[in-house]
């Protein structure tokens, strides 16, 4: 889920914190990608090439196809991706995971009814709701990335938190995910839609954390409290408080504690034994691997290994896989041209100095001397 309603709130309150652009704008950038989010996108994607969606045993392969071709697209645009995989979810997330399990159970019942009735559209809708990224999906994607020469990181806990740590540690430029809580974890740049298919023609959205805080007139701790009020994965929110009210209360009282002291609890229902403090601590000090201990290397692809892994039982077309491997290899030779801002230090702009009154007009004698001195002009 991420943070409920945060993207719309940013659009309303601090639109200057977001800019849209093309994928090519991130040439030369290293980007940490939320792997589970990508795999989910690929698993629910409807593909015309049905033969490539399942293995001979009927196991889905759309997550592998998506990972292979979307990663190549990123590399061809000069982006160096590093995929970050979820570890063990924090205990605080158990409530949210239980809700998701209940929704899948409801979707399964609805799917059974739709199948019995032959309702094609409903069947497709409920099938999507039943999609879940499994450990097997992740392990298969890791093996594929290894053969492609693209690095990945196993996060000890939440992938978004690890991505944010990589950004803050200077290892990568941005976090790429659809979940807005990467900002709550403090990622200075968040990219949305980076791994969407080209056919969707969705511009990449770039969220700037510092501009966002400035627009909201909040510091980091206050922003975390705002996100908890909006609704996160780690605790329930106060019933009756929507995005508009949440930002109003945070701007006025600056913390959840002060808000609780001042709101009408008969109108705004506070959850029983509300664990917002633990959620706050999890956002401030998440369980992440030290970025300094992580070595990220982009190496040459193993073409024969890719053919062996994806073709045969997984039914990928060998010619396409070999062509893909050659594209990856080609990006290795063209990746030496970095971004200009990696070679030059960009200095802050300084306001133009006012000219002194005596400099405003050039004396006539100086004007004449200057004109006379210009090459190709005869003095009058």
Phi, psi and omega per residue, in radians:
X1 nan -0.704 -3.064
X2 1.354 -2.275 3.120
X3 -2.037 2.068 -3.039
X4 -1.146 2.140 3.035
X5 1.311 0.120 -3.074
X6 -1.191 -0.734 -3.093
X7 -1.070 -0.693 3.119
X8 -1.219 -0.645 3.126
X9 -1.130 -0.690 3.092
X10 -1.107 -0.750 3.122
X11 -1.057 -0.586 -3.116
X12 -1.413 -0.730 -2.984
X13 -1.699 -0.697 -3.069
X14 -2.358 1.067 -3.090
X15 -1.057 -0.442 -3.141
X16 -1.227 -0.174 3.116
X17 -1.432 -0.081 -3.116
X18 -2.174 2.379 2.998
X19 -2.376 2.622 -3.117
X20 -1.919 2.533 -3.138
X21 -2.804 -3.066 -3.136
X22 -1.636 2.802 -3.118
X23 -1.055 -0.553 -3.095
X24 -1.174 -0.289 3.123
X25 -1.148 -0.287 -3.073
X26 -1.799 0.380 3.078
X27 -0.954 2.323 3.108
X28 1.451 0.023 -3.116
X29 -1.645 2.508 2.953
X30 -1.658 2.316 -3.060
X31 -2.311 2.278 3.063
X32 -1.515 2.168 -3.044
X33 -1.939 2.286 3.056
X34 -1.208 1.770 -2.999
X35 -1.118 -0.759 -3.094
X36 -1.077 -0.674 3.107
X37 -1.092 -0.743 3.118
X38 -1.104 -0.837 -3.103
X39 -1.061 -0.656 3.092
X40 -1.089 -0.779 3.111
X41 -1.012 -0.773 -3.085
X42 -1.204 -0.628 -3.109
X43 -1.198 -0.556 -3.124
X44 -1.621 -0.111 -3.120
X45 -1.157 2.395 3.095
X46 -1.646 2.079 -3.101
X47 -1.959 2.492 3.105
X48 -1.306 -0.505 -3.091
X49 -1.433 1.290 -3.040
X50 -0.994 -0.558 -3.100
X51 -1.129 -0.407 -3.111
X52 -1.641 -0.027 -3.080
X53 -1.536 -0.326 3.139
X54 -2.397 2.698 3.068
X55 -1.453 3.115 3.129
X56 -1.118 -0.394 3.124
X57 -1.540 0.041 3.131
X58 1.505 0.107 3.118
X59 -1.385 2.388 -3.112
X60 -1.139 2.504 3.097
X61 -2.228 0.177 -3.102
X62 -1.107 -0.523 3.109
X63 -1.171 -0.577 3.112
X64 -1.305 -0.735 3.121
X65 -1.078 -0.792 3.135
X66 -1.081 -0.813 -3.140
X67 -1.052 -0.749 -3.097
X68 -1.130 -0.956 -3.024
X69 -1.329 -0.645 3.138
X70 -1.219 -0.629 3.113
X71 -1.143 -0.702 3.086
X72 -1.075 -0.710 3.124
X73 -1.066 -0.740 3.104
X74 -1.078 -0.811 -3.123
X75 -1.099 -0.688 3.137
X76 -1.168 -0.412 3.084
X77 -1.608 0.231 3.048
X78 1.382 0.234 3.136
X79 -1.644 2.407 3.069
X80 -1.807 1.760 -3.102
X81 -1.497 2.529 2.937
X82 -2.231 2.107 -3.089
X83 -1.517 2.369 -3.124
X84 -2.042 2.140 -3.080
X85 -1.779 2.483 3.110
X86 -1.081 2.546 2.975
X87 -1.789 -2.534 3.123
X88 -1.266 2.240 -3.142
X89 -1.164 2.564 3.111
X90 -1.146 2.675 -3.122
X91 -1.003 -0.586 -3.127
X92 -1.078 -0.364 -3.076
X93 -1.491 -0.089 -3.058
X94 -1.028 -0.648 3.124
X95 -1.090 -0.780 3.133
X96 -1.143 -0.707 3.136
X97 -1.139 -0.628 3.094
X98 -1.141 -0.694 3.107
X99 -1.097 -0.720 3.136
X100 -1.131 -0.673 3.132
X101 -1.118 -0.701 3.120
X102 -1.130 -0.698 3.128
X103 -1.141 -0.655 3.104
X104 -1.168 -0.626 3.110
X105 -1.130 -0.734 3.100
X106 -1.140 -0.692 3.130
X107 -1.131 -0.621 3.124
X108 -1.144 -0.717 3.105
X109 -1.130 -0.743 3.133
X110 -1.149 -0.625 3.118
X111 -1.136 -0.729 3.123
X112 -1.041 -0.738 3.129
X113 -1.165 -0.750 -3.127
X114 -1.125 -0.661 3.133
X115 -1.147 -0.735 3.137
X116 -1.120 -0.622 -3.120
X117 -1.490 -0.192 -3.129
X118 1.267 0.478 -3.132
X119 -1.465 1.679 -3.020
X120 -1.036 -0.813 -3.105
X121 -1.101 -0.728 3.133
X122 -1.178 -0.637 3.120
X123 -1.047 -0.802 -3.140
X124 -1.117 -0.750 -3.116
X125 -1.072 -0.817 -3.090
X126 -1.328 -0.484 3.047
X127 -1.074 -0.698 3.125
X128 -1.103 -0.672 -3.114
X129 -1.206 -0.359 -3.129
X130 -1.540 -0.122 -3.103
X131 -1.166 2.339 3.113
X132 -2.483 2.349 3.094
X133 -1.388 2.082 -3.094
X134 -1.719 2.986 3.089
X135 -1.091 -0.629 3.125
X136 -1.110 -0.765 3.092
X137 -0.990 -0.809 -3.112
X138 -1.121 -0.785 -3.121
X139 -1.114 -0.670 3.111
X140 -1.158 -0.690 3.122
X141 -1.159 -0.671 3.107
X142 -1.083 -0.768 3.126
X143 -1.082 -0.702 3.119
X144 -1.126 -0.792 3.140
X145 -1.064 -0.676 3.116
X146 -1.064 -0.752 3.135
X147 -1.213 -0.481 3.120
X148 -1.419 -0.197 -3.118
X149 1.428 0.370 -3.108
X150 -1.885 2.274 -3.088
X151 -1.299 2.702 3.020
X152 -2.444 2.792 -3.129
X153 -2.214 2.338 3.007
X154 -1.614 1.892 3.129
X155 -1.283 2.505 3.071
X156 -1.188 -0.408 -3.099
X157 -2.472 -1.994 -3.063
X158 -1.386 2.305 -3.139
X159 -1.102 -0.715 -3.113
X160 -1.071 -0.670 3.122
X161 -1.152 -0.720 3.122
X162 -1.166 -0.699 3.078
X163 -1.033 -0.803 3.140
X164 -1.075 -0.665 3.122
X165 -1.139 -0.661 3.103
X166 -1.137 -0.654 3.103
X167 -1.182 -0.851 -3.115
X168 -1.127 -0.507 3.133
X169 -1.455 -0.002 3.103
X170 1.360 0.198 -3.136
X171 -1.361 -0.556 -3.139
X172 -2.417 2.897 -3.114
X173 -1.429 -0.675 -2.988
X174 -2.658 2.899 2.980
X175 -1.781 2.285 3.076
X176 -1.916 1.975 3.125
X177 -2.845 2.891 3.037
X178 -1.649 -0.221 -3.128
X179 -1.448 2.167 -3.073
X180 -1.273 -0.211 -3.089
X181 -1.236 -0.126 3.002
X182 -1.036 -0.579 3.085
X183 -1.235 -0.659 3.121
X184 -1.122 -0.564 3.076
X185 -1.365 -0.105 3.020
X186 1.705 0.313 3.076
X187 -1.148 2.175 -3.064
X188 -1.187 -0.489 3.068
X189 -2.308 2.325 3.053
X190 -2.113 2.271 3.083
X191 -1.952 2.203 3.051
X192 -1.934 2.622 3.112
X193 1.260 0.174 -3.102
X194 -1.118 -0.621 -3.089
X195 -1.743 0.215 3.081
X196 -1.199 2.710 3.124
X197 -1.181 2.625 -3.132
X198 -1.083 -0.547 -3.095
X199 -1.115 -0.451 -3.110
X200 -1.318 -0.287 3.090
X201 0.888 0.750 3.108
X202 -1.693 2.164 3.098
X203 -1.151 2.636 3.092
X204 -1.340 2.265 3.092
X205 -1.680 2.248 3.130
X206 -2.002 2.011 3.131
X207 -1.730 2.263 3.136
X208 -1.820 2.052 -3.043
X209 -1.083 -0.801 -3.096
X210 -1.147 -0.720 3.104
X211 -1.156 -0.609 3.116
X212 -1.105 -0.842 3.120
X213 -1.065 -0.702 3.130
X214 -1.110 -0.765 -3.141
X215 -1.147 -0.640 3.126
X216 -1.440 -0.214 -3.078
X217 1.012 0.808 -3.125
X218 -2.234 2.685 2.944
X219 -1.620 -3.123 -3.045
X220 -1.052 -0.803 -3.104
X221 -1.111 -0.710 3.137
X222 -1.169 -0.630 3.109
X223 -1.156 -0.698 3.088
X224 -1.063 -0.764 3.113
X225 -1.102 -0.673 3.073
X226 -1.035 -0.776 -3.118
X227 -1.111 -0.648 3.104
X228 -1.160 -0.710 3.100
X229 -1.111 -0.658 -3.133
X230 -1.167 -0.624 -3.124
X231 2.160 2.027 3.139
X232 -2.194 -3.091 -3.092
X233 -1.402 -0.143 -2.946
X234 -1.834 -0.220 3.089
X235 -2.817 2.849 3.078
X236 -1.264 2.892 3.100
X237 -1.949 2.969 -3.139
X238 -1.312 2.138 -3.125
X239 -1.148 2.287 3.114
X240 1.778 -0.172 3.125
X241 -1.812 1.936 3.097
X242 -1.673 -3.070 -3.098
X243 -0.973 -0.797 -3.102
X244 -1.093 -0.776 3.140
X245 -1.202 -0.645 -3.111
X246 -1.077 -0.833 -3.123
X247 -1.194 -0.582 3.107
X248 -1.120 -0.783 -3.118
X249 -1.199 -0.728 3.138
X250 -1.144 -0.707 3.118
X251 -1.126 -0.543 -3.104
X252 -1.475 -0.772 -3.009
X253 -1.883 -0.276 2.994
X254 1.247 -0.138 3.089
X255 -2.737 2.758 3.125
X256 -1.125 -0.662 3.139
X257 -1.010 -0.807 -3.133
X258 -1.185 -0.615 3.108
X259 -1.104 -0.776 -3.136
X260 -1.095 -0.515 3.128
X261 -1.305 -0.358 -2.979
X262 -2.028 -0.253 -3.100
X263 -1.496 2.794 3.073
X264 -1.452 1.825 -3.062
X265 -1.302 -0.107 3.024
X266 -1.453 -0.445 3.119
X267 -1.596 -0.707 3.132
X268 -1.932 1.921 -3.004
X269 -1.470 1.994 3.133
X270 -1.479 2.313 3.133
X271 -1.022 2.538 3.109
X272 -1.197 2.390 -3.112
X273 0.894 0.843 -3.051
X274 -1.116 2.118 -3.059
X275 -1.715 0.741 -3.122
X276 -1.119 -0.513 -3.114
X277 -1.165 -0.681 3.094
X278 -1.182 -0.670 3.107
X279 -1.109 -0.751 3.124
X280 -1.032 -0.790 -3.127
X281 -1.121 -0.626 3.142
X282 -1.147 -0.658 3.088
X283 -1.226 -0.631 -3.097
X284 -1.346 -0.685 -3.095
X285 -2.335 1.228 -3.123
X286 -1.260 2.815 3.097
X287 -1.418 1.830 -3.117
X288 -2.365 2.727 3.031
X289 -1.366 2.485 3.132
X290 -1.093 2.076 -3.123
X291 -0.945 -0.568 -3.129
X292 -1.127 -0.432 -3.113
X293 -1.496 -0.095 -3.076
X294 -1.764 2.159 3.103
X295 -1.793 2.045 -3.105
X296 -1.794 2.036 -3.116
X297 -2.211 2.288 3.046
X298 -1.824 1.995 -3.034
X299 -2.088 3.081 -3.120
X300 -1.174 2.542 -3.141
X301 -1.290 2.719 3.056
X302 -1.714 1.606 -3.037
X303 -1.039 -0.825 -3.117
X304 -1.151 -0.653 3.110
X305 -1.122 -0.688 3.113
X306 -1.121 -0.758 3.131
X307 -1.085 -0.775 -3.135
X308 -1.123 -0.660 -3.066
X309 -1.343 -0.699 -3.012
X310 -1.698 -0.473 -3.114
X311 -1.586 -3.037 -3.089
X312 1.263 -2.109 -3.072
X313 -1.052 -0.577 -3.118
X314 -1.461 -0.102 2.929
X315 1.125 0.430 3.021
X316 -1.348 2.656 -3.135
X317 -1.338 2.163 -3.041
X318 -1.080 -0.730 -3.125
X319 -1.059 -0.692 -3.130
X320 -1.208 -0.670 3.140
X321 -1.169 -0.736 3.114
X322 -1.134 -0.706 3.103
X323 -1.091 -0.704 3.112
X324 -1.110 -0.737 3.130
X325 -1.082 -0.686 3.134
X326 -1.186 -0.611 3.077
X327 -1.112 -0.730 3.129
X328 -1.087 -0.783 -3.138
X329 -1.061 -0.679 3.138
X330 -1.131 -0.657 3.134
X331 -1.140 -0.469 3.107
X332 -1.120 -0.668 -3.103
X333 -1.386 -0.421 -3.131
X334 -1.672 -0.115 -3.069
X335 -1.375 -0.056 -3.111
X336 -1.227 -0.420 3.105
X337 -1.364 1.822 -3.095
X338 -1.504 -3.116 3.079
X339 -1.298 2.566 3.129
X340 -1.034 -0.636 -3.086
X341 -1.268 -0.062 3.034
X342 -1.522 -0.248 3.134
X343 -1.774 -0.507 -3.066
X344 -2.068 2.412 3.075
X345 -1.439 2.184 3.139
X346 -1.526 2.055 -3.118
X347 -1.499 2.552 3.111
X348 -1.127 2.517 -3.128
X349 -1.271 2.500 3.136
X350 -1.945 2.494 -3.140
X351 -1.104 2.498 -3.123
X352 -1.109 2.339 -3.141
X353 -1.318 2.500 3.109
X354 -1.280 2.422 3.120
X355 -1.326 2.543 3.098
X356 -1.205 2.577 -3.114
X357 -0.916 -0.685 -3.084
X358 -1.256 -0.240 3.139
X359 -1.558 -0.174 -3.028
X360 -1.145 -0.662 -3.127
X361 -2.045 2.359 3.103
X362 -1.516 2.252 3.132
X363 -0.975 2.582 -3.089
X364 -1.028 -0.678 -3.115
X365 -1.115 -0.671 -3.136
X366 -1.220 -0.664 3.137
X367 -1.059 -0.792 -3.101
X368 -1.123 -0.731 -3.124
X369 -1.107 -0.722 -3.117
X370 -1.139 -0.789 3.140
X371 -1.089 -0.725 -3.105
X372 -1.148 -0.519 -3.065
X373 -1.443 -0.094 -3.090
X374 -1.275 2.371 -3.128
X375 -1.137 2.499 3.075
X376 1.465 -0.014 -3.130
X377 -2.027 2.273 3.089
X378 -1.520 2.390 3.089
X379 -1.194 2.469 -3.117
X380 -1.363 nan nan
